[in-house]
C-alpha cells in the first residue's frame, strides 16, 4: 500500500510513466503464466469508518425468527456500508462477517489518473423518499463529480431481498474526451484480508476463502480485466505506470493472499455515457454465489429496487416505515421535518442479524478501519453489547415497534452467563460484556449496568403490554431473577482473564466506558433501577423474599451513592460547587482520597477527582434522583466549565454554516484518550492505542443526555410551556441533527478542533473516523424526540422515581 500511494504521488507530479511493473504476462487461455505474481500482496486493512450510508434488505419474522420458509420467503443476509463516495465493507452470513474492503473506480483521462474516493466531490442521497424528503428505504444514490468537471459517476446501491447479492447500477458520464473507468474491487472474504484466491471464468470474476465465495457479474462490456494481489499485480500499478492494464491475469493460483480485481470498461468520448449493472453475489459455495449474482442481474435494477423498497405486493422497507405508529409524532417534534428520525428508524432496524433474530449490534463499522489490520478476523463494533442493545431496543419501542424489541429481549438469553457458557464457572446471571451475534464470547469484563439493563428492558416491555403477565413470569424465572440476584448479592466469576474474581455490587469491574473499576454514577443508576424493576416482577411471581431483597439492595446502594461517589475535596473548583461534585469513577468507597485511576488509552497518573463526565445525569433519567437534587446541581458547573484546560475539559460548542447560534457537545469525560491523537490527527489504531497524545472527541450522545436532563428539570419546575420547549428543542434536538452527516448517519464522535487535523482534515462538528453510524447515537436521538413529544423522559422508570424522587 505504501508503494501504491508513492506511485500515485509520483505520477501526479511527473506523469503516468512512473512506477513500471515488471511482471510477465501471457494472453490467451489460462496457463501457468496467467497466474498473478506477488503473493501474498500488500498488508490488508479495513476501510474508513465514517460511513454516510448503510443498508440491507428488510425481512419479516416468521414466528419470531428469520426463516427461509413461510410467508417471508428467502432471507437475504447481506449488509453494506458506504464511505467517501464508494462501497466499503459488505457483510454476508452473520452481520459481522465482512467480505469486501471496498469497491471503487479508477478513472483514466488525458493527463490524469483519478482514484474515485479521493479525487472527486461526493454527494449521497436516498433513492426512495416521501414528498417531504424523508427516506423510506436504505437504497442510496451517490454522485461523484470530477473537481474539474471532466466526468461524473452516479451509483445506485442496494441489496436484493430475494437472494444473497448486492446491486450497484452505475451511470458514467464523460464531459471530456477519452475517459476510461476501471472498477476496482478488493475482497476481504471470511472477515479477513489474507487467505483469498481469485480467478475469472465465463465473464464472471470469483473469489474464495474456504467455503465463502464471491461472484462479480456485470452487463457492462468489459474490454480487459485482471485478478491479482493488492499493491503488486492487481492492475493499479499498470494504470499508474502506463494508463492501461498492460498485464492481465486470469487467476491468483493456489497461493492465498490479499487479492483484488480490476475491470476495464469502455472508453467514452465527450458527451457519451455508459450505464451498467454490477452485482456482487455471495454464497457458501461457488455455485451459490454464482446463482445469486445471476439471479439479481437477470431480475435487473428496476425490479430489484422495487422489491427492496416494498413497492406493490412485495414486502420491503416502506412496509416497515408504515408499521411505526409514533413516527409522525416524532417527526413533528424534530426540527428538520423528520428526515433524521426516518433515517434513524431504518438504521436501527438494519443493525439486527438475520440468523440470530434480535441480535442487535452497536455499529456496522470498524473504528478507524483504514488503519486497522484485517490480517485476523475482528468484529469491530459489529457485536452485541447489552448496554447499546438496551438503548436501541428502547428507541425502537419509542417509534412504536413492539415486535422487534420483544424478539430482541428474548435473544438476550444467548448472552447471559450460566453453566452453559463456554469456559465459565461461578455465579450465574450476569450478561457478557461483548459477544458475536451467535453468542461467541469476545470480551468478558463484568459491567453491572449491562446486567441491569436487560431487567429494565423486560420491565418496560411488560408495562407497555408487549409482554403479558404470563410471559413476564416465565422470563423472570429463567433470565431476570438470576440477573437481579447477581446485582443484589454479587458473586465469584471465572472466565478468560477473570480468575475467581469476587464481584461486590454496586462496585463494577468496568463502568459504561469499559475502562475503569470502581463505583460509577451511571452504573449505580442502572443497578438501582434494575433492582426496583425486578422487585415488581418478583411481586408478580409472589416471590416476596426476592422482592424484599432487591428493594433492600437498591435502598442500600441509593443511600451510599453520595458517600461513595460525591467528592467534597475535588480538584475542580467551578463556582458554586467549589470542589463538590460527582466523580466519573471512584476507585473505592472514599471519593475524597484523590486515588489514581488505572492507566487507559495512554492516560496515566490521573487523579480521580479531576475527572467528571455526564454519567451522573443517568440518576435523573432513570428516576433515582431529582433533577433539582443539590449534588446534581453542583456537578453541572464542573461538567460545563469551558475555562478548564483541555485535558480535563468536557464541554465544547459548535457553529455550523448557515445556522444561527452555537450548539453544545460534551466529551465522554476529562482525560479521555480514545480518539485521534493531537500530534497529527491520526486514527486511534494508527497510534498504537497507548500514546499519551490520544484524545477522545465530543460524542453526540451527550447532547441528547443533557437534553433529557433539561426536559426533566423543566417538568419538575413547571416550565414546560411552549416557548421553553421550543428553546430546548432548538438547542438539543437540533444539535444532534446537525451532527449527522449528509446521509443522515449520526457518528460516535465529532471533531472538536483540538490538536492537529493533518490526517483527515475534518471540519468542526463533523463526524470523525471512529464509528458511524453508532446505533446508540441514533437511539438517543429517537428517545430524545419521544421524550419531548410526551413531555416526560422516555427512559424514566416510574417505580424507581416513586421510591426515590420526593
C-alpha positions in Angstrom: 0.0 0.0 0.0 2.9 2.4 0.7 4.2 1.7 -2.8 0.8 2.3 -4.3 0.5 5.7 -2.6 4.0 6.7 -3.5 3.4 5.8 -7.2 0.2 7.8 -7.3 2.0 10.8 -5.9 4.9 10.5 -8.3 2.6 10.0 -11.3 0.7 13.1 -10.4 3.9 15.1 -10.4 5.8 13.7 -13.4 3.2 11.9 -15.5 1.9 8.4 -15.9 5.2 6.7 -16.8 6.4 6.3 -13.3 6.4 3.0 -11.3 6.8 0.4 -14.1 5.6 -3.1 -13.2 7.9 -5.8 -14.4 5.5 -8.7 -14.0 5.2 -11.0 -17.1 2.0 -11.9 -18.9 0.8 -14.4 -21.5 -2.5 -13.8 -23.1 -4.9 -16.5 -24.3 -6.4 -19.4 -22.3 -5.4 -19.8 -18.7 -1.9 -21.3 -18.3 0.7 -21.2 -15.6 1.8 -17.8 -17.0 -1.7 -16.4 -16.3 -1.2 -16.8 -12.6 -0.7 -13.4 -10.9 2.7 -12.9 -9.1 3.3 -11.1 -5.9 1.6 -13.2 -3.3 0.5 -12.5 -0.6 0.2 -8.9 -1.6 0.2 -5.7 0.5 -0.9 -5.7 4.1 -4.7 -5.7 4.4 -6.8 -3.2 6.2 -10.5 -2.3 6.6 -12.0 0.9 5.3 -12.8 4.3 6.5 -15.3 4.1 9.4 -17.1 7.4 8.9 -19.9 5.8 6.9 -22.5 8.0 5.3 -24.8 5.1 4.4 -25.5 1.5 5.5 -28.0 -0.9 4.1 -29.6 -4.3 4.0 -33.0 -5.7 3.0 -36.0 -5.6 5.3 -37.2 -9.0 6.2 -40.2 -10.2 8.1 -40.2 -12.5 11.1 -41.9 -15.9 10.9 -42.8 -16.9 14.5 -40.2 -14.5 15.9 -37.4 -15.8 13.7 -36.0 -15.1 10.2 -36.7 -18.2 8.2 -36.4 -19.1 4.5 -39.7 -20.9 4.6 -43.1 -19.3 5.2 -44.6 -16.0 4.1 -41.3 -14.2 4.3 -39.7 -16.2 1.5 -35.9 -16.3 1.2 -33.9 -14.3 3.7 -31.2 -12.1 2.3 -28.2 -12.0 4.6 -26.2 -9.2 3.0 -25.3 -5.8 4.5 -23.2 -3.0 3.1 -21.7 0.3 4.1 -20.7 3.4 2.1 -18.0 5.9 2.9 -16.0 8.5 0.9 -18.4 8.0 -2.0 -17.6 4.3 -2.5 -18.9 0.9 -1.4 -17.0 -0.3 1.6 -17.4 -3.2 4.0 -20.1 -5.6 2.7 -21.2 -8.4 5.1 -22.6 -11.8 4.2 -23.8 -14.6 6.6 -23.6 -13.2 10.1 -23.7 -9.5 10.4 -20.1 -9.2 11.5 -18.6 -11.3 8.7 -17.2 -8.7 6.2 -16.5 -9.9 2.7 -15.1 -6.9 0.9 -12.9 -4.0 1.9 -14.0 -1.6 -0.9 -15.2 -1.3 -4.5 -14.4 2.0 -6.3 -13.5 3.3 -9.7 -10.1 4.5 -11.0 -10.6 6.9 -13.9 -8.0 7.4 -16.7 -8.2 10.6 -18.8 -6.0 12.8 -20.8 -3.2 13.6 -18.4 -4.7 12.2 -15.3 -5.5 9.1 -13.3 -8.0 9.5 -10.5 -9.0 7.4 -7.6 -12.7 7.9 -7.0 -12.8 8.2 -3.2 -10.0 10.8 -3.1 -10.3 12.8 -6.4 -14.0 13.5 -6.7 -16.6 15.7 -4.9 -19.1 13.2 -3.5 -22.8 13.6 -2.6 -25.2 11.0 -1.2 -29.0 10.8 -1.2 -31.7 8.3 -0.8 -33.4 6.7 -3.8 -36.8 6.3 -2.1 -38.2 9.4 -0.3 -41.6 10.8 0.6 -42.9 14.1 -0.5 -41.1 15.8 2.4 -37.7 14.3 1.5 -37.8 11.7 4.3 -36.0 8.4 3.4 -38.3 5.4 3.0 -35.6 2.8 2.4 -31.8 2.1 2.7 -31.3 2.4 -1.1 -28.8 5.1 -2.0 -27.8 7.3 -4.8 -24.2 8.5 -4.9 -23.0 11.2 -7.3 -19.2 11.7 -7.6 -18.0 14.5 -9.8 -14.5 15.3 -11.0 -13.3 18.5 -9.4 -12.6 19.9 -12.9 -15.8 18.7 -14.4 -14.5 16.1 -16.8 -16.7 13.2 -15.7 -19.5 12.2 -13.3 -20.3 8.9 -11.7 -23.8 8.1 -10.5 -24.3 4.9 -8.5 -27.4 3.3 -7.1 -26.6 0.8 -4.4 -28.9 -1.7 -2.5 -29.3 -5.4 -1.9 -31.5 -8.0 -3.4 -34.1 -9.0 -0.8 -34.7 -12.3 -2.7 -31.1 -13.6 -2.7 -27.6 -13.0 -1.2 -26.4 -10.3 -3.5 -25.8 -6.6 -3.8 -26.7 -4.4 -6.8 -24.7 -1.4 -8.0 -26.1 0.4 -11.0 -23.6 2.8 -12.5 -24.2 5.7 -14.9 -20.8 7.1 -16.0 -20.9 10.4 -17.9 -18.0 11.8 -19.8 -17.6 15.6 -20.2 -14.2 15.3 -21.8 -12.7 13.0 -24.5 -11.1 9.7 -23.8 -12.3 9.0 -20.3 -11.9 5.3 -19.2 -13.3 3.9 -16.0 -11.8 0.9 -14.2 -13.8 -0.9 -11.5 -11.5 -2.0 -8.7 -12.8 -4.4 -6.0 -10.7 -5.5 -3.0 -12.3 -8.5 -1.3 -11.7 -9.4 2.4 -13.5 -12.7 2.4 -14.4 -14.6 5.6 -13.8 -11.4 7.6 -10.0 -11.3 6.8 -7.8 -9.8 4.2 -5.3 -12.7 3.6 -6.5 -16.2 2.7 -8.3 -15.3 -0.6 -8.0 -16.8 -4.0 -9.3 -15.1 -7.2 -10.0 -16.1 -10.8 -12.1 -15.2 -13.8 -14.1 -17.5 -16.0 -17.1 -17.1 -18.4 -17.4 -13.4 -17.9 -17.5 -13.8 -14.1 -14.9 -12.8 -11.5 -14.7 -15.0 -8.5 -13.1 -15.1 -5.1 -13.0 -17.8 -2.4 -11.8 -18.2 1.1 -12.6 -21.7 2.4 -16.3 -22.2 1.8 -17.1 -18.5 1.4 -17.4 -17.3 -2.2 -18.0 -14.0 -4.0 -19.0 -13.8 -7.7 -18.9 -10.5 -9.6 -21.2 -10.2 -12.6 -22.0 -7.3 -14.9 -23.8 -6.4 -18.1 -21.0 -4.0 -19.0 -18.7 -4.7 -21.9 -15.5 -5.4 -20.1 -12.7 -4.8 -22.5 -9.9 -6.2 -20.2 -9.7 -7.5 -16.7 -7.2 -8.9 -14.2 -7.2 -10.6 -10.8 -4.1 -10.3 -8.7 -2.5 -9.4 -5.3 -3.2 -6.0 -3.9 -0.4 -3.5 -4.5 1.5 -5.8 -6.8 -0.4 -7.4 -9.6 -4.0 -6.1 -9.2 -3.7 -3.8 -12.2 -3.4 -0.5 -10.4 0.3 -0.2 -10.8 -0.2 -0.7 -14.5 -2.7 2.1 -14.6 -0.3 4.4 -12.7 2.7 3.5 -15.0 1.0 3.1 -18.4 -2.6 4.2 -18.1 -3.9 0.7 -19.1 -4.0 -2.9 -18.0 -0.8 -4.0 -19.6 -0.5 -7.2 -17.5 -3.7 -9.2 -17.0 -4.1 -12.4 -15.1 -6.8 -15.0 -15.0 -6.0 -16.4 -11.6 -4.1 -16.0 -8.4 -3.3 -19.7 -8.4 -3.2 -21.9 -5.4 -1.4 -19.3 -3.2 -3.7 -17.3 -0.9 -3.3 -13.7 -0.1 -4.8 -10.2 -0.2 -6.4 -10.3 -3.6 -8.1 -7.7 -5.8 -9.5 -7.4 -9.3 -9.7 -4.6 -11.9 -12.2 -4.4 -14.7 -11.7 -2.1 -17.6 -14.8 -0.5 -19.1 -15.4 1.3 -22.4 -13.5 4.5 -23.2 -16.0 7.3 -23.5 -15.9 10.4 -25.6 -17.1 13.8 -24.6 -20.9 13.7 -24.2 -21.1 9.9 -24.1 -22.4 7.9 -21.2 -22.3 4.3 -20.1 -25.0 2.7 -17.9 -24.1 -0.7 -16.4 -25.2 -3.0 -13.7 -22.7 -4.7 -11.4 -23.7 -7.5 -9.0 -21.8 -9.0 -6.1 -23.2 -12.4 -5.3 -22.3 -14.3 -2.1 -22.7 -17.9 -1.1 -21.2 -20.8 0.8 -20.0 -22.4 -2.5 -19.1 -21.2 -6.0 -22.5 -22.4 -7.3 -24.4 -20.5 -4.6 -22.6 -17.2 -5.2 -22.9 -17.6 -9.0 -26.6 -18.3 -8.8 -27.2 -15.3 -6.5 -25.3 -13.0 -8.9 -27.1 -14.4 -12.0 -30.5 -14.1 -10.4 -30.1 -10.4 -9.5 -28.5 -9.5 -12.8 -31.4 -11.2 -14.7 -34.0 -9.6 -12.5 -32.5 -6.2 -13.2 -32.0 -2.9 -11.4 -35.6 -1.6 -11.6 -37.3 -4.7 -10.3 -34.8 -5.4 -7.5 -35.1 -1.9 -6.3 -38.9 -2.0 -6.3 -38.7 -5.2 -4.2 -36.1 -3.7 -1.9 -38.4 -0.7 -1.3 -41.5 -2.7 -0.9 -43.5 -1.5 -3.9 -46.7 -3.1 -4.8 -47.3 -6.5 -3.2 -43.7 -7.0 -2.3 -42.5 -6.6 1.3 -39.8 -4.0 1.9 -38.6 -1.0 3.8 -41.7 1.1 3.1 -43.7 -1.5 4.9 -41.5 -1.2 8.0 -41.8 2.6 8.0 -45.5 2.3 7.6 -45.7 0.0 10.7 -44.3 2.6 13.1 -47.3 4.5 14.7 -45.2 7.1 16.5 -43.1 8.2 13.6 -45.2 11.1 12.5 -45.4 12.4 16.1 -41.7 12.3 16.4 -41.2 13.9 13.0 -43.3 16.8 14.2 -41.1 17.2 17.3 -37.9 17.2 15.2 -36.5 20.5 13.7 -35.7 19.0 10.3 -39.2 17.8 9.3 -38.4 14.2 10.3 -35.6 13.4 7.9 -33.2 12.2 10.5 -35.8 10.2 12.6 -36.9 8.4 9.4 -33.3 7.5 8.7 -32.8 6.5 12.3 -35.7 4.1 12.2 -34.2 2.4 9.2 -30.7 2.4 10.6 -31.7 0.9 13.9 -33.6 -2.0 12.3 -30.7 -2.6 10.0 -28.4 -3.3 13.0 -30.1 -6.7 13.6 -28.6 -10.0 12.5 -30.8 -12.3 10.3 -29.6 -15.7 11.5 -30.0 -14.8 15.2 -33.1 -12.7 15.2 -33.0 -9.9 17.8 -29.2 -9.9 17.8 -28.6 -6.1 17.7 -25.1 -4.8 17.2 -23.5 -1.5 18.1 -22.5 -0.3 14.6 -21.9 -1.6 11.1 -18.4 -0.2 11.2 -14.8 -0.9 12.4 -13.5 2.2 14.1 -10.5 3.8 12.3 -10.7 0.8 10.0 -8.4 2.3 7.4 -5.5 1.8 9.9 -6.9 -1.4 11.4 -5.2 -4.6 10.2 -7.5 -7.2 8.5 -5.0 -10.0 8.9 -7.1 -11.6 11.6 -10.9 -11.7 11.8 -12.4 -9.0 14.0 -15.9 -7.6 14.7 -15.1 -4.0 15.5 -18.4 -2.6 16.6 -20.4 -5.3 14.8 -21.1 -7.1 18.0 -23.5 -7.3 20.9 -23.1 -5.1 24.0 -26.2 -5.3 26.3 -25.9 -1.6 27.1 -26.0 -0.5 23.4 -28.7 -3.2 22.9 -30.9 -1.6 25.6 -30.6 1.8 24.0 -31.5 0.5 20.6 -34.5 -1.6 21.7 -35.9 1.2 23.8 -35.6 3.6 20.8 -37.5 1.1 18.6 -40.2 0.8 21.2 -40.3 4.6 21.2 -41.0 4.5 17.5 -43.9 2.2 18.1 -42.2 -1.0 17.0 -43.5 -3.6 19.5 -42.3 -6.6 17.6 -38.5 -6.2 17.2 -38.0 -5.2 20.9 -39.7 -8.4 22.0 -37.7 -10.6 19.7 -34.6 -8.7 20.8 -35.4 -9.1 24.5 -35.8 -12.9 24.0 -32.5 -13.0 22.3 -30.7 -11.8 25.4 -30.8 -15.3 26.9 -28.0 -16.1 24.4 -25.5 -13.7 26.1 -26.2 -14.4 29.8 -23.8 -16.4 31.8 -24.8 -19.8 33.0 -23.3 -23.3 33.3 -23.7 -23.5 29.5 -21.4 -20.6 28.9 -18.1 -22.0 27.4 -15.2 -21.6 29.8 -17.3 -20.1 32.6 -17.6 -21.1 36.2 -19.0 -19.2 39.1 -22.2 -17.3 40.0 -24.6 -17.2 37.0 -26.9 -14.4 35.9 -24.7 -11.5 34.7 -24.6 -10.6 31.0 -21.4 -10.8 29.0 -19.6 -7.7 28.0 -19.3 -8.3 24.3 -20.2 -11.2 22.1 -20.7 -12.1 18.5 -24.4 -12.4 17.5 -24.1 -16.2 17.7 -23.2 -15.8 21.4 -19.5 -16.5 21.0 -17.7 -14.7 23.8 -15.3 -11.9 22.8 -14.8 -9.7 25.9 -15.6 -10.7 29.5 -15.4 -7.6 31.7 -18.2 -7.6 34.3 -20.2 -4.4 33.7 -23.1 -4.2 36.1 -25.1 -1.8 34.1 -25.2 -4.4 31.3 -26.7 -6.8 33.7 -29.3 -4.3 35.0 -30.4 -3.1 31.6 -32.0 -6.4 30.4 -34.1 -6.2 33.5 -35.0 -2.6 32.8 -36.0 -3.6 29.2 -38.1 -6.5 30.3 -39.9 -4.4 32.9 -40.7 -1.7 30.3 -41.9 -4.2 27.7 -44.2 -5.7 30.4 -45.6 -2.2 31.4 -46.1 -1.4 27.7 -48.1 -4.6 27.2 -45.6 -6.2 24.9 -45.0 -9.0 27.4 -48.1 -10.5 29.1 -48.1 -11.3 32.8 -47.5 -15.0 31.9 -44.6 -14.1 29.7 -43.1 -11.8 32.3 -43.3 -14.6 34.9 -41.6 -17.0 32.6 -38.7 -14.6 31.7 -38.4 -13.5 35.4 -37.8 -17.1 36.5 -35.4 -18.2 33.7 -33.5 -15.0 33.0 -34.2 -11.9 35.0 -34.2 -13.3 38.5 -30.7 -14.7 38.2 -29.6 -11.3 36.9 -31.3 -9.4 39.7 -29.9 -11.7 42.3 -26.4 -11.1 41.0 -26.9 -7.4 41.3 -28.1 -7.8 44.9 -25.6 -10.4 46.1 -22.7 -10.3 43.7 -20.7 -13.5 43.4 -17.5 -15.1 42.1 -16.8 -15.2 38.4 -14.1 -17.1 36.5 -13.7 -16.8 32.7 -10.8 -15.9 30.4 -8.6 -13.3 32.2 -11.0 -13.1 35.2 -9.9 -15.8 37.6 -12.1 -16.3 40.6 -12.9 -12.6 40.9 -15.3 -11.6 43.6 -17.9 -9.0 42.4 -19.5 -6.8 45.2 -22.2 -4.6 43.7 -22.5 -1.8 43.0 -18.7 -1.8 42.5 -18.1 -2.9 39.0 -15.1 -4.2 37.2 -15.8 -1.8 34.4 -18.2 1.2 34.1 -20.1 2.1 31.0 -16.9 3.2 29.1 -15.4 -0.3 29.7 -12.1 1.1 31.2 -12.1 1.6 34.9 -13.1 -0.5 38.0 -14.9 1.1 40.9 -18.1 3.0 41.7 -19.8 4.8 38.9 -22.9 7.1 38.9 -24.2 5.7 35.6 -23.6 2.1 36.6 -25.2 2.6 40.0 -28.2 4.4 38.5 -28.9 1.4 36.3 -28.3 -1.2 39.1 -30.7 0.6 41.4 -33.3 0.9 38.6 -32.9 -2.8 37.6 -33.4 -3.9 41.2 -36.5 -1.9 41.7 -37.9 -3.2 38.4 -37.0 -6.8 39.5 -38.9 -6.3 42.7 -42.1 -5.5 40.7 -41.5 -8.8 38.8 -40.9 -10.7 42.0 -44.2 -9.4 43.4 -46.0 -10.6 40.3 -44.4 -14.0 40.8 -45.4 -13.9 44.5 -41.7 -14.2 45.3 -41.9 -11.9 48.3 -38.4 -12.8 49.7 -36.7 -11.8 46.5 -38.8 -8.7 46.2 -37.7 -7.6 49.6 -34.1 -8.5 48.9 -34.0 -6.5 45.7 -35.5 -3.4 47.3 -33.2 -3.6 50.3 -30.2 -3.7 48.0 -31.5 -0.9 45.9 -32.1 1.2 49.0 -28.6 0.5 50.3 -27.0 1.5 47.0 -29.1 4.7 46.9 -28.2 5.6 50.5 -24.5 5.2 49.8 -24.5 7.0 46.4 -23.0 10.3 47.6 -20.9 8.6 50.2 -19.1 6.5 47.5 -19.2 8.9 44.6 -19.6 12.5 45.6 -16.3 14.3 46.4 -16.1 17.4 48.6 -12.4 18.0 48.1 -12.3 17.8 44.3 -9.6 19.3 42.1 -12.1 21.2 40.0 -13.4 24.4 41.6 -16.0 26.0 39.4 -18.5 28.1 41.5 -20.8 27.4 43.1 -19.8 23.8 43.6 -16.2 24.6 44.7 -14.8 21.1 44.7 -18.2 19.4 45.4 -19.4 17.1 42.6 -20.0 13.5 41.4 -16.9 11.8 40.2 -16.9 9.9 36.9 -15.5 6.9 38.8 -14.4 6.4 42.4 -11.8 3.6 42.8 -13.1 2.8 46.3 -15.6 3.9 48.9 -13.7 7.1 49.6 -14.3 9.8 46.9 -12.1 12.2 48.8 -8.8 10.3 48.7 -7.7 11.5 45.2 -6.9 8.0 44.2 -5.2 7.4 40.9 -7.2 5.8 38.1 -5.8 2.8 36.2 -3.9 3.8 33.0 -6.1 3.6 30.0 -5.6 4.8 26.4 -2.2 6.2 27.2 -3.6 8.4 30.1 -1.6 7.7 33.3 -1.3 9.3 36.7 -4.9 10.5 36.5 -6.3 11.8 39.8 -9.9 10.6 40.0 -11.0 14.0 41.4 -10.1 15.8 38.2 -12.4 13.7 36.0 -16.1 14.3 35.6 -18.5 13.0 33.0 -22.2 13.1 32.3 -22.9 9.7 34.0 -24.5 11.4 37.0 -27.3 12.6 34.7 -28.4 8.9 34.4 -29.5 9.2 38.0 -32.1 11.7 36.9 -33.0 9.9 33.6 -34.0 6.6 35.4 -35.6 8.2 38.4 -33.0 7.7 41.1 -32.6 11.4 41.9 -34.5 14.6 41.2 -33.1 17.0 38.6 -33.1 19.6 41.4 -31.0 17.4 43.7 -28.2 19.5 45.3 -25.5 17.1 44.3 -26.7 17.1 40.7 -26.8 20.8 40.6 -23.3 21.1 42.0 -21.8 18.8 39.4 -23.3 20.6 36.3 -20.9 23.6 36.6 -17.9 21.4 36.5 -19.2 19.5 33.5 -19.9 22.7 31.7 -16.7 24.7 32.6 -15.2 25.7 29.3 -12.4 27.6 31.0 -10.8 24.3 32.2 -7.5 23.2 30.4 -8.3 21.0 27.5 -7.2 17.6 29.1 -9.9 17.8 31.8 -12.4 20.0 29.9 -15.7 18.2 28.8 -17.9 20.8 27.2 -17.4 22.4 23.7 -19.6 24.5 21.5 -20.1 24.3 17.7 -21.1 26.6 14.9 -22.5 25.4 11.6 -22.5 27.2 8.3 -25.9 28.8 7.6 -27.2 28.0 11.0 -27.7 30.7 13.7 -26.3 30.1 17.2 -23.9 27.7 18.9 -24.7 24.2 19.9 -23.3 22.2 22.8 -21.4 19.0 22.9 -19.6 17.0 25.5 -16.7 14.5 25.6 -17.1 11.2 27.5 -15.0 12.6 30.3 -11.9 14.5 31.1 -8.6 12.8 30.3 -10.2 10.6 27.6 -7.6 9.2 25.2 -10.0 7.2 22.9 -9.7 9.2 19.7 -7.4 10.8 17.1 -4.1 12.0 18.5 -3.3 15.7 18.9 0.1 15.5 17.1 -1.1 14.6 13.6 -4.8 13.8 14.0 -4.1 10.1 13.3 -6.7 7.4 14.0 -6.7 5.6 17.3 -5.4 2.3 15.7 -2.6 4.1 13.9 -1.2 5.5 17.2 -0.7 2.1 18.9 -3.6 2.9 21.1 -1.5 3.9 24.1 0.1 7.3 23.2 -0.5 10.0 25.8 -1.4 12.4 22.9 -4.5 10.4 22.1 -7.7 12.4 22.7 -11.3 11.4 22.8 -13.6 13.8 21.0 -17.1 15.1 21.5 -19.9 12.5 21.4 -23.4 13.5 20.1 -24.9 11.1 22.6 -24.2 13.5 25.4 -26.1 16.3 23.8 -29.1 14.0 23.9 -28.4 13.1 27.5 -28.3 16.7 28.5 -31.4 17.4 26.5 -33.2 14.7 28.6 -32.0 16.2 31.8 -33.1 19.7 30.8 -36.5 18.4 29.9 -36.8 16.6 33.3 -35.7 19.8 35.1 -38.3 21.9 33.1 -41.0 19.4 34.0 -40.1 19.5 37.7 -40.0 23.3 37.9 -43.3 23.7 35.9 -41.6 25.3 32.9 -42.9 23.0 30.1 -44.5 25.9 28.3 -44.3 26.1 24.5 -41.6 28.8 24.5 -39.3 26.8 26.8 -39.8 23.6 25.0 -39.1 25.3 21.7 -35.9 26.7 23.0 -34.8 23.3 24.3 -35.7 21.6 21.0 -33.8 24.2 19.0 -30.7 23.5 21.2 -30.5 19.8 21.9 -32.6 18.2 19.2 -31.3 20.5 16.5 -27.7 19.9 17.6 -28.0 16.2 17.2 -29.5 16.7 13.7 -26.5 19.0 12.8 -24.0 16.4 14.0 -25.5 13.9 11.5 -23.7 13.7 8.1 -25.2 14.1 4.6 -26.5 10.5 4.6 -28.3 11.2 8.0 -25.8 9.0 9.9 -25.0 10.1 13.4 -21.4 9.4 14.5 -19.9 8.2 17.6 -17.5 11.2 17.8 -17.3 14.6 16.1 -14.2 16.7 15.5 -13.9 19.4 18.2 -11.0 21.4 16.8 -8.4 20.4 19.3 -4.9 19.4 18.1 -3.6 18.7 14.7 -6.1 18.0 11.9 -3.5 16.9 9.3 -4.5 13.3 8.7 -8.2 13.6 7.9 -8.8 17.4 7.7 -12.2 17.3 9.4 -14.4 20.4 9.9 -15.7 21.2 13.4 -18.8 19.2 14.2 -18.1 16.7 11.5 -18.1 13.0 12.4 -14.6 11.5 12.8 -13.3 8.2 11.7 -14.4 6.5 14.9 -17.7 4.7 14.3 -20.6 6.0 12.1 -23.4 5.3 12.3 -23.4 4.5 16.0 -26.7 2.8 16.8 -26.6 4.3 20.3 -26.4 7.8 18.8 -29.4 7.2 16.7 -31.2 5.6 19.6 -30.5 8.6 21.9 -31.9 10.9 19.2 -35.1 8.9 18.8 -35.6 8.7 22.5 -35.0 12.5 22.9 -37.7 13.1 20.3 -40.1 10.8 22.1 -39.4 12.4 25.4 -40.0 15.9 24.1 -43.2 14.8 22.3 -44.5 13.2 25.5 -43.1 15.9 27.7 -41.6 13.3 30.0 -38.4 11.3 29.9 -38.9 8.1 27.9 -36.4 6.0 30.0 -37.7 7.1 33.3 -38.8 4.1 35.5 -41.9 5.0 37.3 -41.4 2.6 40.2 -37.9 3.9 40.8 -38.9 7.6 40.7 -41.8 6.9 43.1 -39.4 5.4 45.5 -36.5 7.9 45.4 -37.7 11.2 44.0 -39.7 13.0 46.6 
